[in-house]
Amino acid sequence: MHSATRSVQQGVVNSAQEKRNFYFMAWRWHFYAGLFVVPFMCMLAITGLIMLYGPQIESAQYGDKIYVEPLSSQVEASEQLAAVQLAYPDSTVKEFIPAHAANEANRFAIVKPDGTGWFVLVNQYTGQLQGEIDRDNLYALANEIHGTLLIGDLGDRLIEIAASLAIVLLITGLYMWWPRDNASKAGFFKIRLQSGKRIFWRDLHANIGGVTSLFLLFFLITGLSWAGIWGGKLV
């Protein structure tokens, strides 16, 4: 009888120890994945914001060249092209980009003899050239950093690894956040203001991460669709 009781007690102890070991293993994965992931997430957030607000930034820089007064009729695209070729006889016209709005000028992407790329803006209503914008602008730089870290395929792979580890970060974080006992229930969907700074920041971090986890997971998976391995070979 006593040996059976001891066996049950030992089994309970072993089970609890296994749970603790698994919890600390998840914590280690969460911690080390975070060390690798956080710098990439900060970079992606900053460059993503620059890209998101690219039109507003461009408008602030080149508003006088971009905007036109809408009229009832437009000049043919072929005539606009002829005006660009006349003004830039030594350059190569690569692309015609129609305006996205009635009050914005059309764009012709050109490459000058020195190899630099520019957008020539043409008033589609009058056929007059509005000026030129460097194609290698802040948006283009942010886009390159966002996708490749300016180091090509290696940068793409590093970002893909970071995004994959961010999923590990979410899963391990959710595991640690989800209540298993009274101690963990105390901070579940709660922020304990009176329990010291460490508990406060722990609760704030855990609850924000837990609440936003599904959105972040969707965000990461959609972002991976642009990556070289996951996106290029699987999606």
C-alpha positions, 0 to 999 in steps of 0.5 A: 500500500505504501509503495503504491502511494509512493509510486503515485507520488513519485509519478506526480513529482516526475510529471510536474518536473517534466512540465517545469523542464518543458516550460523552461525549454520554451522560455529559452527558445523564446528568449534566444529567438527574441534576441535574433528576431527583435532587431529584424522586426525593428528594421522591418517596422521602420522600413515598412512605415517608410514604404507605407507613407512613401507617397506622402513623403514624395508629395512633401518633397516633390509636390510642385512636380507631381501635381497638375491642374486637371483639365477636360482633355489629355494629350496623347501618350505618344505625344508625351513620349515624344516630348520626353525623348526630345528633352532627353535625347541621350536617355532611354525610356524604359516605362510609362506609368499613368497617373494614379489620380487626376491631379497627378502627372504621368511618369516616364521611367528613363535611364540616363547615359551615366546609368542612373534612373529617373522619373520624368513627370509630364502634365498629361493635359498640356504635354509639358514636362514638370521635372524629374525625380530620382528613382533611387529615392527614400522609398526605393532604399527602404524597399531594398533594405526591407527585402534584402538588407542591401546584400542580395539573397543572403539578406533575404534568407536572414530576414526569412529566418527571422520571420520563421523564428518570430513564429517560434517566438509567438508559439512559445510566448503563447504557451508561457502566457496561457494559464496552467496554475493559480500563479499564471492565472493571476496575470492572464488578461490582467496587468498587476500594477501593485506587484513591482516593476518586473511583474508589471512589464512581464504582464504588459508584455505577455498580454499584449503578445497574447492578444495580438498573436493571431494578427502577428501570425497572419502578418508573418505568414503573409510576409513570408510569401515574399521571401525566397524559400517559402515564397519563391519555392512553396507559395 
